[in-house]
Amino acid sequence: MVRLLDALDALPDSVRLRARSYDLLHLTPGAPVVDVGCGTGLAVAELAGRGARATGVDLGERMVAEGLRREPGADLRVGDARELPFQDGELAGYRAEKLYHELDDPAGALGEARRVLAPDGRVVLVGQDWDTFVIDSDTPALTRTIVHARADLVPAPRAARAYRALLLDAGFDEVTVEVHTSVLTGPLMLPMLARTAVAARDAGAITEDDADRWIAEQAGRARTGRLFLAVPLFVAAARRP
């Protein structure tokens, strides 16, 4: 999983999207910022490279341990998005990428974001809407069933489309939302697509034959350069009054 995440993070679209998220934080040199759901700490390192005083928080102990192995001096901590290790108003920036769909209570996490941000502090959220994956296939109805069945297994699959409402409800203002679509055509995504079909099969949404047939088609597309996956990524930014 870490190798796959590393490969995805290195894609040009991913690099540009992270840079855009950093720009939206409006950070000044030395400003304290947290990256929540930091994984192995890539964004923490890049934010520090921009002069910020960056901390990463992630619930996964293995991810944090791997991040500290890569960057022993990084400030990476095991912690929960709903209970961050900061004082009220301590931070100038809060960033979370591909995290909120994993949370049972996205609104509670944003309430915690508001608590740790100082007035005029900035929040930036980045994430995909699991219902809107676009996959080319010879069986579009089956593909639609697979995508929606996989989405239903995610705690908050439509959190990204709700970013604006969530931010407003949490008391943030100057809310903006952008959409950046990543188009993925190489074999890198084949294992993820296969797991998507297997998850739909295990949930009872499709049969084993359906899953095998769909995976075989996608494998054939990968071999012939015809695999196509488009993922709209929503980027929301706001200010704490």
Phi and psi restraints in degrees (value plus and minus 20) as a CYANA .aco file:
   2 VAL   PHI     -83.2   -43.2
   2 VAL   PSI     -59.8   -19.8
   3 ARG   PHI     -83.6   -43.6
   3 ARG   PSI     -60.6   -20.6
   4 LEU   PHI     -85.0   -45.0
   4 LEU   PSI     -63.3   -23.3
   5 LEU   PHI     -82.3   -42.3
   5 LEU   PSI     -60.9   -20.9
   6 ASP   PHI     -80.4   -40.4
   6 ASP   PSI     -63.5   -23.5
   7 ALA   PHI     -85.3   -45.3
   7 ALA   PSI     -60.8   -20.8
   8 LEU   PHI     -87.4   -47.4
   8 LEU   PSI     -60.0   -20.0
   9 ASP   PHI     -83.7   -43.7
   9 ASP   PSI     -46.7    -6.7
  10 ALA   PHI    -103.9   -63.9
  10 ALA   PSI     -29.4    10.6
  11 LEU   PHI     -85.0   -45.0
  11 LEU   PSI     123.5   163.5
  12 PRO   PHI     -74.6   -34.6
  12 PRO   PSI     -60.5   -20.5
  13 ASP   PHI     -81.2   -41.2
  13 ASP   PSI     -59.9   -19.9
  14 SER   PHI     -87.1   -47.1
  14 SER   PSI     -61.3   -21.3
  15 VAL   PHI     -81.7   -41.7
  15 VAL   PSI     -65.2   -25.2
  16 ARG   PHI     -84.4   -44.4
  16 ARG   PSI     -60.0   -20.0
  17 LEU   PHI     -86.1   -46.1
  17 LEU   PSI     -62.5   -22.5
  18 ARG   PHI     -81.5   -41.5
  18 ARG   PSI     -64.5   -24.5
  19 ALA   PHI     -79.6   -39.6
  19 ALA   PSI     -60.4   -20.4
  20 ARG   PHI     -83.8   -43.8
  20 ARG   PSI     -60.0   -20.0
  21 SER   PHI     -85.0   -45.0
  21 SER   PSI     -56.2   -16.2
  22 TYR   PHI     -87.4   -47.4
  22 TYR   PSI     -61.0   -21.0
  23 ASP   PHI     -79.1   -39.1
  23 ASP   PSI     -60.1   -20.1
  24 LEU   PHI     -89.9   -49.9
  24 LEU   PSI     -34.7     5.3
  25 LEU   PHI     -95.8   -55.8
  25 LEU   PSI     -40.5    -0.5
  26 HIS   PHI      36.3    76.3
  26 HIS   PSI      24.4    64.4
  27 LEU   PHI    -102.0   -62.0
  27 LEU   PSI     125.0   165.0
  28 THR   PHI    -121.2   -81.2
  28 THR   PSI     139.7   179.7
  29 PRO   PHI     -74.4   -34.4
  29 PRO   PSI     112.6   152.6
  30 GLY   PHI      63.4   103.4
  30 GLY   PSI     -21.1    18.9
  31 ALA   PHI     -87.7   -47.7
  31 ALA   PSI     115.8   155.8
  32 PRO   PHI     -99.2   -59.2
  32 PRO   PSI     110.6   150.6
  33 VAL   PHI    -162.4  -122.4
  33 VAL   PSI     127.6   167.6
  34 VAL   PHI    -137.2   -97.2
  34 VAL   PSI     120.3   160.3
  35 ASP   PHI    -129.2   -89.2
  35 ASP   PSI      91.6   131.6
  36 VAL   PHI    -115.4   -75.4
  36 VAL   PSI     113.6   153.6
  37 GLY   PHI      54.6    94.6
  37 GLY   PSI      24.3    64.3
  38 CYS   PHI     -94.4   -54.4
  38 CYS   PSI     -32.9     7.1
  39 GLY   PHI      39.9    79.9
  39 GLY   PSI    -148.4  -108.4
  40 THR   PHI    -106.4   -66.4
  40 THR   PSI     -15.3    24.7
  41 GLY   PHI      73.2   113.2
  41 GLY   PSI       0.0    40.0
  42 LEU   PHI     -79.9   -39.9
  42 LEU   PSI     -69.2   -29.2
  43 ALA   PHI     -84.8   -44.8
  43 ALA   PSI     -53.9   -13.9
  44 VAL   PHI     -81.3   -41.3
  44 VAL   PSI     -65.8   -25.8
  45 ALA   PHI     -83.8   -43.8
  45 ALA   PSI     -61.4   -21.4
  46 GLU   PHI     -90.3   -50.3
  46 GLU   PSI     -57.1   -17.1
  47 LEU   PHI     -86.2   -46.2
  47 LEU   PSI     -60.5   -20.5
  48 ALA   PHI     -82.9   -42.9
  48 ALA   PSI     -55.8   -15.8
  49 GLY   PHI     -84.5   -44.5
  49 GLY   PSI     -42.4    -2.4
  50 ARG   PHI    -109.4   -69.4
  50 ARG   PSI     -17.5    22.5
  51 GLY   PHI      78.1   118.1
  51 GLY   PSI     -19.3    20.7
  52 ALA   PHI     -98.8   -58.8
  52 ALA   PSI     138.9   178.9
  53 ARG   PHI    -115.3   -75.3
  53 ARG   PSI      73.0   113.0
  54 ALA   PHI    -122.0   -82.0
  54 ALA   PSI     118.6   158.6
  55 THR   PHI    -145.3  -105.3
  55 THR   PSI     120.9   160.9
  56 GLY   PHI    -131.9   -91.9
  56 GLY   PSI     120.1   160.1
  57 VAL   PHI    -149.2  -109.2
  57 VAL   PSI     111.4   151.4
  58 ASP   PHI    -168.1  -128.1
  58 ASP   PSI     124.1   164.1
  59 LEU   PHI     -94.3   -54.3
  59 LEU   PSI     -41.1    -1.1
  60 GLY   PHI    -105.2   -65.2
  60 GLY   PSI      92.8   132.8
  61 GLU   PHI     -83.2   -43.2
  61 GLU   PSI     -58.2   -18.2
  62 ARG   PHI     -86.3   -46.3
  62 ARG   PSI     -59.5   -19.5
  63 MET   PHI     -83.2   -43.2
  63 MET   PSI     -65.4   -25.4
  64 VAL   PHI     -83.7   -43.7
  64 VAL   PSI     -62.2   -22.2
  65 ALA   PHI     -82.4   -42.4
  65 ALA   PSI     -61.1   -21.1
  66 GLU   PHI     -85.3   -45.3
  66 GLU   PSI     -59.8   -19.8
  67 GLY   PHI     -82.4   -42.4
  67 GLY   PSI     -61.3   -21.3
  68 LEU   PHI     -90.6   -50.6
  68 LEU   PSI     -49.1    -9.1
  69 ARG   PHI     -85.8   -45.8
  69 ARG   PSI     -59.0   -19.0
  70 ARG   PHI     -94.5   -54.5
  70 ARG   PSI     -60.4   -20.4
  71 GLU   PHI    -152.2  -112.2
  71 GLU   PSI      64.8   104.8
  72 PRO   PHI     -77.7   -37.7
  72 PRO   PSI     -46.4    -6.4
  73 GLY   PHI    -110.4   -70.4
  73 GLY   PSI     -19.8    20.2
  74 ALA   PHI     -91.9   -51.9
  74 ALA   PSI     130.1   170.1
  75 ASP   PHI    -113.3   -73.3
  75 ASP   PSI      65.2   105.2
  76 LEU   PHI    -136.6   -96.6
  76 LEU   PSI     112.7   152.7
  77 ARG   PHI    -153.3  -113.3
  77 ARG   PSI     125.8   165.8
  78 VAL   PHI    -100.0   -60.0
  78 VAL   PSI     106.5   146.5
  79 GLY   PHI    -190.4  -150.4
  79 GLY   PSI     150.3   190.3
  80 ASP   PHI    -125.0   -85.0
  80 ASP   PSI     118.1   158.1
  81 ALA   PHI     -80.9   -40.9
  81 ALA   PSI     -42.2    -2.2
  82 ARG   PHI    -111.8   -71.8
  82 ARG   PSI     -22.6    17.4
  83 GLU   PHI    -170.7  -130.7
  83 GLU   PSI      54.3    94.3
  84 LEU   PHI     -98.3   -58.3
  84 LEU   PSI     128.8   168.8
  85 PRO   PHI    -105.5   -65.5
  85 PRO   PSI      35.8    75.8
  86 PHE   PHI    -158.5  -118.5
  86 PHE   PSI     134.3   174.3
  87 GLN   PHI     -96.8   -56.8
  87 GLN   PSI     144.5   184.5
  88 ASP   PHI     -78.3   -38.3
  88 ASP   PSI     110.2   150.2
  89 GLY   PHI      47.5    87.5
  89 GLY   PSI       2.5    42.5
  90 GLU   PHI    -100.4   -60.4
  90 GLU   PSI     -43.6    -3.6
  91 LEU   PHI    -131.2   -91.2
  91 LEU   PSI     133.7   173.7
  92 ALA   PHI    -118.0   -78.0
  92 ALA   PSI     -38.3     1.7
  93 GLY   PHI    -168.5  -128.5
  93 GLY   PSI     128.6   168.6
  94 TYR   PHI    -159.1  -119.1
  94 TYR   PSI     105.8   145.8
  95 ARG   PHI    -150.3  -110.3
  95 ARG   PSI     119.8   159.8
  96 ALA   PHI    -163.3  -123.3
  96 ALA   PSI     103.9   143.9
  97 GLU   PHI    -138.5   -98.5
  97 GLU   PSI     107.4   147.4
  98 LYS   PHI      32.1    72.1
  98 LYS   PSI      23.5    63.5
  99 LEU   PHI    -136.9   -96.9
  99 LEU   PSI     -64.3   -24.3
 100 TYR   PHI     -84.7   -44.7
 100 TYR   PSI     -44.7    -4.7
 101 HIS   PHI     -89.9   -49.9
 101 HIS   PSI     -37.0     3.0
 102 GLU   PHI    -108.0   -68.0
 102 GLU   PSI     -24.4    15.6
 103 LEU   PHI    -118.8   -78.8
 103 LEU   PSI     118.0   158.0
 104 ASP   PHI     -91.0   -51.0
 104 ASP   PSI     -44.9    -4.9
 105 ASP   PHI    -155.6  -115.6
 105 ASP   PSI      55.0    95.0
 106 PRO   PHI     -77.6   -37.6
 106 PRO   PSI     -57.0   -17.0
 107 ALA   PHI     -83.3   -43.3
 107 ALA   PSI     -59.3   -19.3
 108 GLY   PHI     -84.5   -44.5
 108 GLY   PSI     -58.2   -18.2
 109 ALA   PHI     -85.1   -45.1
 109 ALA   PSI     -57.4   -17.4
 110 LEU   PHI     -90.9   -50.9
 110 LEU   PSI     -52.0   -12.0
 111 GLY   PHI     -82.5   -42.5
 111 GLY   PSI     -57.6   -17.6
 112 GLU   PHI     -89.1   -49.1
 112 GLU   PSI     -57.0   -17.0
 113 ALA   PHI     -79.5   -39.5
 113 ALA   PSI     -64.3   -24.3
 114 ARG   PHI     -83.3   -43.3
 114 ARG   PSI     -56.7   -16.7
 115 ARG   PHI     -83.0   -43.0
 115 ARG   PSI     -64.9   -24.9
 116 VAL   PHI    -102.3   -62.3
 116 VAL   PSI     -32.8     7.2
 117 LEU   PHI    -106.9   -66.9
 117 LEU   PSI     120.4   160.4
 118 ALA   PHI     -96.5   -56.5
 118 ALA   PSI     140.5   180.5
 119 PRO   PHI     -72.7   -32.7
 119 PRO   PSI     117.5   157.5
 120 ASP   PHI      54.7    94.7
 120 ASP   PSI     -18.2    21.8
 121 GLY   PHI     -86.8   -46.8
 121 GLY   PSI     135.9   175.9
 122 ARG   PHI    -134.7   -94.7
 122 ARG   PSI     122.7   162.7
 123 VAL   PHI    -139.7   -99.7
 123 VAL   PSI     118.6   158.6
 124 VAL   PHI    -153.1  -113.1
 124 VAL   PSI     107.3   147.3
 125 LEU   PHI    -138.5   -98.5
 125 LEU   PSI     115.9   155.9
 126 VAL   PHI    -149.9  -109.9
 126 VAL   PSI     111.2   151.2
 127 GLY   PHI    -194.7  -154.7
 127 GLY   PSI     145.4   185.4
 128 GLN   PHI    -120.8   -80.8
 128 GLN   PSI     132.0   172.0
 129 ASP   PHI    -115.3   -75.3
 129 ASP   PSI      98.0   138.0
 130 TRP   PHI     -91.2   -51.2
 130 TRP   PSI     -35.6     4.4
 131 ASP   PHI    -102.8   -62.8
 131 ASP   PSI     -30.7     9.3
 132 THR   PHI    -132.4   -92.4
 132 THR   PSI       0.4    40.4
 133 PHE   PHI     -85.3   -45.3
 133 PHE   PSI     113.7   153.7
 134 VAL   PHI    -131.7   -91.7
 134 VAL   PSI      94.7   134.7
 135 ILE   PHI    -145.4  -105.4
 135 ILE   PSI     104.3   144.3
 136 ASP   PHI     -94.6   -54.6
 136 ASP   PSI     116.2   156.2
 137 SER   PHI    -180.3  -140.3
 137 SER   PSI     135.4   175.4
 138 ASP   PHI     -96.1   -56.1
 138 ASP   PSI     -31.3     8.7
 139 THR   PHI    -145.7  -105.7
 139 THR   PSI      57.1    97.1
 140 PRO   PHI     -82.5   -42.5
 140 PRO   PSI     -54.9   -14.9
 141 ALA   PHI     -86.5   -46.5
 141 ALA   PSI     -62.9   -22.9
 142 LEU   PHI     -83.8   -43.8
 142 LEU   PSI     -61.2   -21.2
 143 THR   PHI     -81.4   -41.4
 143 THR   PSI     -63.1   -23.1
 144 ARG   PHI     -80.0   -40.0
 144 ARG   PSI     -62.9   -22.9
 145 THR   PHI     -82.7   -42.7
 145 THR   PSI     -61.9   -21.9
 146 ILE   PHI     -83.8   -43.8
 146 ILE   PSI     -67.2   -27.2
 147 VAL   PHI     -80.5   -40.5
 147 VAL   PSI     -66.8   -26.8
 148 HIS   PHI     -90.5   -50.5
 148 HIS   PSI     -55.8   -15.8
 149 ALA   PHI     -85.3   -45.3
 149 ALA   PSI     -60.2   -20.2
 150 ARG   PHI     -86.0   -46.0
 150 ARG   PSI     -59.7   -19.7
 151 ALA   PHI     -80.6   -40.6
 151 ALA   PSI     -58.1   -18.1
 152 ASP   PHI     -87.5   -47.5
 152 ASP   PSI     -32.3     7.7
 153 LEU   PHI    -110.2   -70.2
 153 LEU   PSI     -25.8    14.2
 154 VAL   PHI    -111.9   -71.9
 154 VAL   PSI     118.4   158.4
 155 PRO   PHI     -74.6   -34.6
 155 PRO   PSI     -64.1   -24.1
 156 ALA   PHI    -157.1  -117.1
 156 ALA   PSI      51.6    91.6
 157 PRO   PHI     -84.2   -44.2
 157 PRO   PSI     -44.0    -4.0
 158 ARG   PHI    -129.3   -89.3
 158 ARG   PSI       4.0    44.0
 159 ALA   PHI     -81.4   -41.4
 159 ALA   PSI     -56.5   -16.5
 160 ALA   PHI     -84.8   -44.8
 160 ALA   PSI     -60.5   -20.5
 161 ARG   PHI     -89.6   -49.6
 161 ARG   PSI     -35.9     4.1
 162 ALA   PHI    -117.0   -77.0
 162 ALA   PSI     -17.5    22.5
 163 TYR   PHI     -71.0   -31.0
 163 TYR   PSI     -67.8   -27.8
 164 ARG   PHI     -79.4   -39.4
 164 ARG   PSI     -69.4   -29.4
 165 ALA   PHI     -83.8   -43.8
 165 ALA   PSI     -61.1   -21.1
 166 LEU   PHI     -82.2   -42.2
 166 LEU   PSI     -62.9   -22.9
 167 LEU   PHI     -85.5   -45.5
 167 LEU   PSI     -63.1   -23.1
 168 LEU   PHI     -84.4   -44.4
 168 LEU   PSI     -63.1   -23.1
 169 ASP   PHI     -84.5   -44.5
 169 ASP   PSI     -48.8    -8.8
 170 ALA   PHI    -102.7   -62.7
 170 ALA   PSI     -22.0    18.0
 171 GLY   PHI      74.8   114.8
 171 GLY   PSI      -6.6    33.4
 172 PHE   PHI    -104.9   -64.9
 172 PHE   PSI     137.9   177.9
 173 ASP   PHI    -150.9  -110.9
 173 ASP   PSI    -197.8  -157.8
 174 GLU   PHI      32.6    72.6
 174 GLU   PSI      24.0    64.0
 175 VAL   PHI     -97.7   -57.7
 175 VAL   PSI     110.4   150.4
 176 THR   PHI    -147.4  -107.4
 176 THR   PSI     132.0   172.0
 177 VAL   PHI    -156.4  -116.4
 177 VAL   PSI     112.1   152.1
 178 GLU   PHI    -141.8  -101.8
 178 GLU   PSI     137.6   177.6
 179 VAL   PHI    -143.1  -103.1
 179 VAL   PSI     106.5   146.5
 180 HIS   PHI    -143.1  -103.1
 180 HIS   PSI     100.4   140.4
 181 THR   PHI    -120.0   -80.0
 181 THR   PSI     102.7   142.7
 182 SER   PHI    -111.5   -71.5
 182 SER   PSI     108.0   148.0
 183 VAL   PHI    -128.3   -88.3
 183 VAL   PSI     100.0   140.0
 184 LEU   PHI    -138.8   -98.8
 184 LEU   PSI     101.9   141.9
 185 THR   PHI    -145.4  -105.4
 185 THR   PSI     -23.7    16.3
 186 GLY   PHI    -113.1   -73.1
 186 GLY   PSI     154.6   194.6
 187 PRO   PHI     -89.1   -49.1
 187 PRO   PSI     -30.0    10.0
 188 LEU   PHI     -73.9   -33.9
 188 LEU   PSI     -55.2   -15.2
 189 MET   PHI    -108.1   -68.1
 189 MET   PSI     -24.6    15.4
 190 LEU   PHI     -78.8   -38.8
 190 LEU   PSI     -65.1   -25.1
 191 PRO   PHI     -80.4   -40.4
 191 PRO   PSI     -57.8   -17.8
 192 MET   PHI     -86.0   -46.0
 192 MET   PSI     -61.5   -21.5
 193 LEU   PHI     -84.6   -44.6
 193 LEU   PSI     -59.6   -19.6
 194 ALA   PHI     -82.6   -42.6
 194 ALA   PSI     -63.1   -23.1
 195 ARG   PHI     -83.9   -43.9
 195 ARG   PSI     -53.6   -13.6
 196 THR   PHI     -82.3   -42.3
 196 THR   PSI     -65.0   -25.0
 197 ALA   PHI     -86.5   -46.5
 197 ALA   PSI     -60.3   -20.3
 198 VAL   PHI     -83.5   -43.5
 198 VAL   PSI     -60.3   -20.3
 199 ALA   PHI     -83.0   -43.0
 199 ALA   PSI     -61.0   -21.0
 200 ALA   PHI     -84.5   -44.5
 200 ALA   PSI     -59.2   -19.2
 201 ARG   PHI     -83.6   -43.6
 201 ARG   PSI     -66.5   -26.5
 202 ASP   PHI     -85.5   -45.5
 202 ASP   PSI     -47.0    -7.0
 203 ALA   PHI    -100.9   -60.9
 203 ALA   PSI     -25.0    15.0
 204 GLY   PHI      64.5   104.5
 204 GLY   PSI     -10.0    30.0
 205 ALA   PHI     -99.8   -59.8
 205 ALA   PSI     -48.0    -8.0
 206 ILE   PHI    -156.8  -116.8
 206 ILE   PSI     145.0   185.0
 207 THR   PHI    -105.7   -65.7
 207 THR   PSI     148.8   188.8
 208 GLU   PHI     -83.5   -43.5
 208 GLU   PSI     -60.1   -20.1
 209 ASP   PHI     -81.6   -41.6
 209 ASP   PSI     -61.8   -21.8
 210 ASP   PHI     -78.5   -38.5
 210 ASP   PSI     -66.8   -26.8
 211 ALA   PHI     -82.6   -42.6
 211 ALA   PSI     -66.8   -26.8
 212 ASP   PHI     -82.2   -42.2
 212 ASP   PSI     -62.4   -22.4
 213 ARG   PHI     -85.4   -45.4
 213 ARG   PSI     -61.5   -21.5
 214 TRP   PHI     -88.9   -48.9
 214 TRP   PSI     -63.6   -23.6
 215 ILE   PHI     -82.7   -42.7
 215 ILE   PSI     -61.0   -21.0
 216 ALA   PHI     -82.3   -42.3
 216 ALA   PSI     -60.3   -20.3
 217 GLU   PHI     -83.4   -43.4
 217 GLU   PSI     -65.4   -25.4
 218 GLN   PHI     -85.4   -45.4
 218 GLN   PSI     -55.0   -15.0
 219 ALA   PHI     -84.8   -44.8
 219 ALA   PSI     -60.6   -20.6
 220 GLY   PHI     -83.7   -43.7
 220 GLY   PSI     -61.1   -21.1
 221 ARG   PHI     -81.9   -41.9
 221 ARG   PSI     -60.3   -20.3
 222 ALA   PHI     -83.5   -43.5
 222 ALA   PSI     -59.1   -19.1
 223 ARG   PHI     -87.7   -47.7
 223 ARG   PSI     -51.5   -11.5
 224 THR   PHI    -123.2   -83.2
 224 THR   PSI     -10.8    29.2
 225 GLY   PHI      54.9    94.9
 225 GLY   PSI       4.7    44.7
 226 ARG   PHI    -135.7   -95.7
 226 ARG   PSI     -10.9    29.1
 227 LEU   PHI     -86.9   -46.9
 227 LEU   PSI     118.6   158.6
 228 PHE   PHI    -164.5  -124.5
 228 PHE   PSI      99.9   139.9
 229 LEU   PHI    -153.9  -113.9
 229 LEU   PSI     104.7   144.7
 230 ALA   PHI    -137.5   -97.5
 230 ALA   PSI     110.1   150.1
 231 VAL   PHI    -144.7  -104.7
 231 VAL   PSI      89.1   129.1
 232 PRO   PHI     -91.6   -51.6
 232 PRO   PSI     108.3   148.3
 233 LEU   PHI    -133.9   -93.9
 233 LEU   PSI     106.6   146.6
 234 PHE   PHI    -115.7   -75.7
 234 PHE   PSI     114.5   154.5
 235 VAL   PHI    -141.8  -101.8
 235 VAL   PSI      91.7   131.7
 236 ALA   PHI    -133.5   -93.5
 236 ALA   PSI     120.6   160.6
 237 ALA   PHI    -155.8  -115.8
 237 ALA   PSI     130.5   170.5
 238 ALA   PHI    -179.8  -139.8
 238 ALA   PSI     148.1   188.1
 239 ARG   PHI    -135.5   -95.5
 239 ARG   PSI     122.0   162.0
 240 ARG   PHI    -106.1   -66.1
 240 ARG   PSI     100.3   140.3
